[in-house]
């Protein structure tokens, strides 16, 4: 018997959910034009967590697929990007359709302009087509994160897969950081050091994903190392602070003037937290029920991320002057409910699809089995006929 499969520690999934709520709060207060400093003023720091986590899983995936020597680089590249886009496509399309309907119903006069300005976001390229205007003209503003992530991956993946044939993965990541520096210099020189905001955010995505990739290699390095009780307690404490402090930064009302400093601190803290978690040296959720619940909460983080701006758009069209506390009371619970409903419906259809695939495989297997039986029977009959002809010829010769 093989070793029992170790259940996945869903601590990261729990914080994936918590950070999605930070983004939700941030966009509620961001929907007001005044300069009042509110709670969630720096909720956008949650995006650092998502970029780092994407980088971690990017390195892990690329290390795995790079070992497949039978598949060409182009096919690996295509398959990777296809899987990434497919994972977010359904909820993306649903959110986009609803926003388009809302704009068509409430803002018919400006529908054409808003739709055309937001069209790049439909195809996940709002952070690449910089001539389309600022990224906040997208149909769903938070999708800039998905756009930046996918665009960076589009270039990072083939570079990594080419390099890893010659050097180790961690050195590939170092070279990716070097590529980032070159891109930043080129962009700065071309734009006379007044870099377009879209480009800044793309460079931010590339850099933070590289940090996430380093967290993968560091987690592998310390995974099998034994530490004493003091070091174990220290690592668990760092992990807790690494996830918790950015959440506090995101909630308490701090001026956006500090955002650059807070962003840098957040990247360092989350880098430490992520590599400690995946090296199994941090806090482990031992209760299977709670661990499963955390995993489920993580699975609704993407729907929350994409559904809440749809609700904010709808409320702003209905009553632009609605009070903040009313918007908080509406958007938080409704976003959660919609995300849960989406997850339930999606799981239902996925389950049915898997069952149908299983039935089709079984049916195909039976058909192949029957076909093999028929072939064997036909071969047997042919052999009988052949042997009969031989025996008859022998009889005639003997006669």
N, C-alpha and C positions, 0 to 999 in steps of 0.2 A: 504493500500500500504506500501511496505517496503521502507527502506531508499535507496536513489540512490547510486549505487556503486561508490566509490571514485576512480578516475583514479589514476593509479600507478605513482609515481614520478620517472622518469627515469634518474635522475641525476647520479645514480650509473652506469647505462648502458652507459652513455656518457663517464664516466671515464674508464669503461671497454674497450671501443674503444680506448681512448687516450693511455691507458697503453699498449694496443696491438701494437700501433705504436712505443712506447718506446722499446719494445722487438724487433721489426723489425729493428730499428736503431742500437740496441745493437749487433744483430747478423751480420749486415753488417760490422761494424767495427771489430767485433770479427773474421771475416773471413780473416783478415790480420794478419800476424805473427809478424809484427814489434812492438816495444814498444812505439810507438807514442801515446800520450794521445789525443783522439779525442772526439768530441761530441758523446753522447750516450755511453760513456765509462762505465757508471753505469746504463744503461737502464735495466739491469737485476733486478733492485729494483722493477720493475713492478710486479714481481712474488710474492712479499710480499702482494701486494694488492689482487691478485688472491687467495692466500692461506687464507687470512683473510676473504675474501668474501665467499669462499667455507665453511669456518668454521661457518660463520653466518647462511648460508642456511642449513648447516648440523644440527645445533642445532634446527632451526625452523622446519625442516622436522622430526627430531627424536621426538621432543615434540608432534608433530601431530600424527605420527604413533604409538607412545607409548600408546595413548589413545584407540587404537583399541584392545580390550580384546579378541575378537573372533579369531584373527589371531595369529598363533604361532610365536615365536621369529625367528625360522629358515626361515619361509615364509616372515616375515618382512625384515629380513636381505637380503634374496635373491632378493626380489622385489626392495629394495632400490638400491642395487648394479646393478641390471639389468637396472633400469631406468637411473642411472648415466652413465653406459657404453653405453647404447643405444643412449643417447643424443649426444655423441661425435663420435659414431662408423662410421657413413657414411663419414664424412669429414676426419676422421683418415684413413680409408681404401683407400679412393681416393688419399690422399697425399702419403701414403706408396707405392701404386701401381705405381704412377708416378715416385717416387724416384727410385724404383727398375728398371723401364724401362730406366731411365736416366743412371744409373750405368751400366746396361747391354749394352747400346749403346756406352758409352764413356770409360768404364773401364773394358773391358771383362776379362783381365788378373787377376784382383783383385776382380772380381765380387763375386766369391764363398766365399772368406774370409770376404768381406764387408757384404755380405748377412747373413752369419752365425753369425758374430759379432753383427749385428743389429737385428737378429731374435727376441730377447726378447722384443724389442720395438714394434714389431707387435702385441704382446699380452699384452701390457701395463705393463710389468714386468721388464723393463730395470733397475729400481732402486732397484730391489729385488734380481735378479740373479747377484750378485756382482762378481762371478767368470767369468762372460762373458767379463770382462774388464771394462774400464772406461765408464761412461754414454755417453761420447761424441762420442763413436763408434756407437751409435744408427743411424738408417737410417734417422730419423728426430730428431735432437738433442733437440729442445725445448719440445719434448714430455716427457722429464724427469719429467716435472712438473705434467703432467697428470698421469704418472706412479706413482709418489710419492703420489699424492693426493688419487688415488684409492687404493693403497696398505695401506695407513694409515686408510682410511675409512673402509677397509676390517676388520680391527681389532678394530677400535674405535666404530663402530656401534654396534656390539654385546655387548661390554663392557658397553656402555651407556644404551642400552635397558635392560640389566640385572640389572644394578644399579638403574635405574629410578623407578623400582618397589618398592624400599625401601626408596629412598631419592629423593630430588628435583634435577632438571636438572643442576642447577648451581654447586651443590656439586658433581654431576657426572663429570662435566668438571674439577673441582679441582682434582678429583681422576685421571682423564686422564692425567693431568699434572704430577701427582705423578708417574704414569706408565711410562711417558716419561723419568723422572729422573732415574728410575730403569733401563730402556732400555739403556740409555746413559752410566750409570755406568757399566752395563754388557758388552756393546760393547767396552767401553774403556779398561776394564780389560782383555777381550779376545784378543784385538788387541794391548795390551801393550801401550795404549793411543795414538797410531798412527791409528786413526779410518779411515777406508776406506771412500773415498769422497762420494760414493753412500749412505753410512749409515748416514753421516753428513747431507746430503740433505734430507734424509727421516726424520731424527729427526727434522730438520728445518721445514719440512712440518707439522709434528705432532704438534709441539709447536705453530706455527703460526695459524694453524687451531683452536687450543684451544683458542688462543687470539680472533679469530673471533667468537667463540662460546660465550665467555664472552661478546662480543659486542652485541650479541642478547639479553642476559639477562639484560644488562644495558639499552638497548633501550626499552625493555618492562617496566622496572622500572620507567623510566622518561617519558614514552609516555603520560600518563594521568595527569602529573603534570603541573600546570600552572606557567609560569614564567613571570616576568615583562619585559618591553621593553629592559632594559639594558642587562639582562641575555639572552634574545632572540637574540639581536645583537651580543653578545659575542659568543653564540653557532654557529651562522651562520658564524662568522669570523673564528672560530676554524675549522669548517667544510671546508671552502674554503681553508684555509692554509693546512689542513690535506690532502686534495687531491692535492693541487697545488705544495707544496714544494717538495714532492717526484718526481713530473714531472720535476721540475727545476733541482733537483739532477741528474735525469736521462739524461737530455739533455746537461747540461754544461760539458765541459771537465775537470773532476776531476780525479786525480790519483786513481787507484784501491786500493791503500794503505789505503784509507779512507773508503773502502766499508763496513767493519764491523761496523764502527760508523754510517755511512749513513743508513745501514740496520736497526740498532736499532732505530734510529730516525724515519725512515719510518714506522716501525711497530707501534710505539706509535701514530704517526700522523694519520695513516690510521685507527687505532682502534677508535680513537676519531671521525674521519669523518664518519665512517660507522655507529656507534651507533647513532650519531646525525641525520644522514639522515633517518634511519629507525624508529627513534622515532618521526619523523615528526616535529622536532624542528629546522631543518636547512633550507637551501634554497630550495624553491619549484618552479619547472618550471610550471608556471600557463598557459602559452600558449599551447593549446592542440596540435597544429601542430608541434611546436618545441619539445614538450615532446614526441610525436610520432616518430619524426625524431631521437631523442636521443635513444629511444628504439630500433629503426631499426639499428642504428649504433652499439649498443651493441650486436645485434644479428649476426653481421658479424665479431665480434672480434675473435671468435674461428677459422673461416676460414682464417683470416689474420694471426693468430698465427701459423697455420699449413701449409699454402701455401707459406709464404715468405721463409722458409728455402729450399723449393723445388726449388724456383727460384734462390736462392743463389748457391745451388749445381749445377744447370744447367749452370749458368754464369761462375762459377769457372772451370767447365770442358771445356767450350768453350774458355775462356781466363783467366788464373789464374792471370795474371798481369793487369787486367783491373783496371782503375783508380777508386778511391773511389767515386768521385762525379758522375761518370757514373753509378756505381752500385746503388747509392742512387736514381738517376733519374729514373732508370729502375725498381728497386724492389718496391719502395713505391707505385707508381701509378698502376703498374701491379698487385701487391698483392691486392690492393683495388678493382680493376676491377674484378679480379678472385673471390674475396670474394662476391662481389655484384652479379655476375653471378650465383655463387653457391646458394646464398640465394634466388634469383628469381626462379631458377629451383627447388630448394628444396620446396619452398612455393607452387609452381605450383603442384608438385606431392602430397604434403601433402593435398592441397585443394581437388584434385581429389580423393585421398584416403578417405578423410572425406565424400565427396559427395557419393562415392560408398558405404561406410559403412552406411550412412544415408538411401540410396536407398535399401540396403540389409535389414536393420532393418524394413523399411516400407513394403517391399515385404514380409518379414517373418511375420510381424504383420498382413498383409492382409491374408496370407496363414493360420495363426493361427485362424484369425477371420472366414474365410471360413470353416475351419475345425470344429470350434465350432458350426457354423450354421448347418453344415452337421450332427454333432453329435446330436444337438438339434432336427433337423428334424427326424433323425433316431429314437431318443428316443420317439418323438411324434408319429411316425408310429408304433413303438413297443407297445406304450401305447394304440393306437387305436386298434391294432390287439388284444391286451390283453383284452381290454374292450369289443371288439366284441365277443371274445370267451366266456367271462363271461356272456354277454347278451344272447348268443346262448344257453349256458348251462342253464341259468335261464328259457329260453323259453321252452327248452326240459323238464325241471323239471315240469314247470307249465302245460305243455301239458300232 
